[in-house]
Amino acid sequence: MNKLPSYKLGPDLTVCRILNGMWQVAGGHGYIDHEKAIEDMLRYHDSGFTTWDLADIYGPAEDLIGEFRRRLLELRGKEELDRIQALTKWVPQPGKITRSAVIENIQRSLNRMNVNSIDLLQFHWWDYNNPYYMDALKYLADLRDNGMIKNIGLTNFDTERVQIMMDSDLPIVSNQIQYSIIDRRPEVKMIPFCQKHNICLFAYGSLCGGLMSDRYFKREKPTAAQLDTLSLRKYHQIIEKWGGWNLFQELLSNLKTIAQKYKVSIANIATRFILDSPAVAGVIIGTRLGIVDHRAGNAQVFNFRLERSDLDAIDAVCKKSNNLFEIIGDCGDEYR
Ligand SMILES: NC(=O)c1ccc[n+]([C@@H]2O[C@H](COP(=O)([O-])OP(=O)(O)OC[C@H]3O[C@@H](n4cnc5c(N)ncnc54)[C@H](OP(=O)(O)O)[C@@H]3O)[C@@H](O)[C@H]2O)c1
């Protein structure tokens, strides 16, 4: 099996620096054939992409992990099975949270994923006005102590709330947030905070759903019909807020020049830029399993490093954009 660069979050969790994102199996990204998806998961694994990002709410994602684990054990044995990391999320509806409800939900994920313990449970909460998220985290910390969960992470929490959790001594190891060359909000508060408190970040949206790639370079602004996946629509809106399609083309042009220098792709430059940022453990790249395969292309990320002049060329365009921190707010505020 191929080995790719990894990041150690703690004694029992080391991840591949490019994670396979499974939101794309949840619907709105084309028809996912489960058998083809499992076959693709085996190929990703063999290529060294051993870390999966999923959620209880990503349609069949947890079940696919369960089936993939059974298949891997059968075909390649226990040693290969032990190389997988499956990071799921718990996304409850805001409301009173009881210990038994937490146990019930985590047990359901364990069963679906066919694991005894969850490598990283990333917690999401929709409404800060509803204070029960702190109760949920305390119960999750208990489940970490009894072994149902190995590590607790967050997703889409802002710096103010993570500070509250640190003040309560909650054992948080990571936060998963939107972070790309165009969405630099994490650099304002979250990254300095994470550096100080030894928390890692997982970035998503770093390829803007595929818009930040060679495929869209020198292309007219896509029509609504051409934005045919949920992620393309989501990140097209971010581009509009950031500065619009013409400025985005100017950025793609600079990224293309840099990509040509290293004989890689625009997507590689977009990923490398985020991977090199402080506190970032990994970039999650969405995978449309059984439909499109970008394994070989994405592995190129590990074959070059960006120079200061490349970063300056990128920032020269970004300086012309709107300030998304002022427009949207801190990390995760787009969900609230
Ligand atoms: N916590 C949260 O709230 C949250 C929110 C969003 C996403 N996520 C996580 O992050 C993952 C990433 O999803 P995302 O929506 O942010 O998408 P993304 O990673 O920005 O974009 C994924 C798309 O980029 C294209 N792509 C991938 N590699 C490429 C390459 N080398 N060259 C050209 N194009 C390439 C593919 O498009 P094609 O398939 O069309 O080729 C792929 O579907 C999700 O699956 C999920 O795990 C989490």
The ligand as a MOL file (V3000), in Angstrom:
LIG
                    3D

  0  0  0     0  0            999 V3000
M  V30 BEGIN CTAB
M  V30 COUNTS 48 52 0 0 0
M  V30 BEGIN ATOM
M  V30 1 N -18.3770 20.4270 8.4470 0
M  V30 2 C -19.0890 20.9220 7.4770 0
M  V30 3 O -20.0390 21.6820 7.6810 0
M  V30 4 C -18.7260 20.5830 6.0660 0
M  V30 5 C -19.2730 21.3250 4.9970 0
M  V30 6 C -18.8880 21.0020 3.7000 0
M  V30 7 C -17.9970 19.9690 3.4840 0
M  V30 8 N -17.5030 19.2520 4.5380 0 CHG=1
M  V30 9 C -16.5680 18.1130 4.3430 0
M  V30 10 O -15.6100 18.4820 3.3790 0
M  V30 11 C -15.6780 17.6180 2.2310 0
M  V30 12 C -15.3140 18.4170 1.0330 0
M  V30 13 O -16.4590 18.8990 0.3820 0
M  V30 14 P -16.6580 20.3130 -0.2840 0
M  V30 15 O -18.0920 20.4400 -0.5950 0
M  V30 16 O -16.0170 21.3350 0.5640 0 CHG=-1
M  V30 17 O -15.9270 20.1750 -1.6760 0
M  V30 18 P -14.4330 20.4400 -2.1770 0
M  V30 19 O -13.5320 19.5010 -1.4980 0
M  V30 20 O -14.1380 21.8980 -2.1370 0
M  V30 21 O -14.6160 20.0410 -3.7010 0
M  V30 22 C -14.7620 18.7000 -4.0670 0
M  V30 23 C -14.8480 18.5890 -5.5700 0
M  V30 24 O -13.6690 19.1120 -6.1430 0
M  V30 25 C -13.3940 18.4180 -7.3350 0
M  V30 26 N -12.0010 17.9320 -7.2600 0
M  V30 27 C -11.4280 17.1420 -6.3290 0
M  V30 28 N -10.1370 16.9340 -6.6090 0
M  V30 29 C -9.8760 17.5820 -7.7610 0
M  V30 30 C -8.7360 17.7420 -8.5720 0
M  V30 31 N -7.5550 17.2030 -8.2400 0
M  V30 32 N -8.8480 18.4760 -9.6980 0
M  V30 33 C -10.0200 19.0340 -10.0460 0
M  V30 34 N -11.1440 18.9310 -9.3280 0
M  V30 35 C -11.0590 18.2140 -8.1840 0
M  V30 36 C -14.3580 17.2630 -7.4380 0
M  V30 37 O -15.3740 17.6290 -8.3540 0
M  V30 38 P -15.9690 16.5300 -9.3910 0
M  V30 39 O -16.4110 15.4040 -8.5320 0
M  V30 40 O -17.0950 17.2610 -10.0480 0
M  V30 41 O -14.8480 16.1880 -10.3150 0
M  V30 42 C -14.9200 17.1570 -6.0410 0
M  V30 43 O -16.2410 16.6700 -6.0250 0
M  V30 44 C -17.0870 17.0270 2.3010 0
M  V30 45 O -17.2030 15.8020 1.6480 0
M  V30 46 C -17.2660 16.8740 3.7960 0
M  V30 47 O -16.5970 15.7120 4.2430 0
M  V30 48 C -17.8470 19.5500 5.8110 0
M  V30 END ATOM
M  V30 BEGIN BOND
M  V30 1 1 1 2
M  V30 2 2 2 3
M  V30 3 1 2 4
M  V30 4 1 4 5
M  V30 5 2 4 48
M  V30 6 2 5 6
M  V30 7 1 6 7
M  V30 8 2 7 8
M  V30 9 1 8 9
M  V30 10 1 8 48
M  V30 11 1 9 10
M  V30 12 1 9 46
M  V30 13 1 10 11
M  V30 14 1 11 12
M  V30 15 1 11 44
M  V30 16 1 12 13
M  V30 17 1 13 14
M  V30 18 2 14 15
M  V30 19 1 14 16
M  V30 20 1 14 17
M  V30 21 1 17 18
M  V30 22 2 18 19
M  V30 23 1 18 20
M  V30 24 1 18 21
M  V30 25 1 21 22
M  V30 26 1 22 23
M  V30 27 1 23 24
M  V30 28 1 23 42
M  V30 29 1 24 25
M  V30 30 1 25 26
M  V30 31 1 25 36
M  V30 32 1 26 27
M  V30 33 1 26 35
M  V30 34 2 27 28
M  V30 35 1 28 29
M  V30 36 1 29 30
M  V30 37 2 29 35
M  V30 38 1 30 31
M  V30 39 2 30 32
M  V30 40 1 32 33
M  V30 41 2 33 34
M  V30 42 1 34 35
M  V30 43 1 36 37
M  V30 44 1 36 42
M  V30 45 1 37 38
M  V30 46 2 38 39
M  V30 47 1 38 40
M  V30 48 1 38 41
M  V30 49 1 42 43
M  V30 50 1 44 45
M  V30 51 1 44 46
M  V30 52 1 46 47
M  V30 END BOND
M  V30 END CTAB
M  END
